[in-house]
Amino acid sequence: MLAAEPAPAAAAPAAAPVTATLRGYQVRLTNIPQELTARDLAEAFTEVSASRVESVDLLRDGAGRATGEAVVIFAALSDAQNAVRRYHGGDLNGRRLEAVYEGEVNPKR
């Protein structure tokens, strides 16, 4: 007698990207030293933020290598502006950073 095979499980819904659920103000950084981690960047940005740093994402290429870019999302517009003022053209571990405000992420409707 053959045992019945279980019905295939339904595919789990795909997880939403983190930025889909975050609200805040996005700053893109370029020319980040390769040795820095997301935690290092979060600590640096906490120093110029009166409120919360919502997210720090280091960007990677298809092979998993750091691209030298990051996206940081701040809870407050003033913190995003402070970060751009502080870090655009500034030195971080011997590299001249570029910091650009990219706008509001998932604004309230």
Steps between C-alpha positions, in 0.01 A plus 500: 500500500635840405508781749323816394731789427430815694355787303764752397524788743387836375786735428561745779434860405812690407628725775461868429823693459600681818466840335136421416414518869735780606412865504763765509750708305760334281864597457730320254870481581774421250874441530466317831815320616470126437588408858199679653194303607137605521545516878795741458287726280203483735723609789641789295153620402362467852748775594327751265142381564265638761257216430521147367706361211242265349721299266854471364551282193843442350459426130667196345563381147387166355804326649425635849781756505436842651449767232609788723142628515239501773144619552410644840143576605442752778179547699524880478564727202727721712722199578533412131591861424755505785658180370540647151650820641738308726612225262477635145860571404614387843771252578422153633798269553699694241231506229303802384131415532211613288165524678185586306148544636268290281162583652228357718447123507139375518340830601178488703194513282 
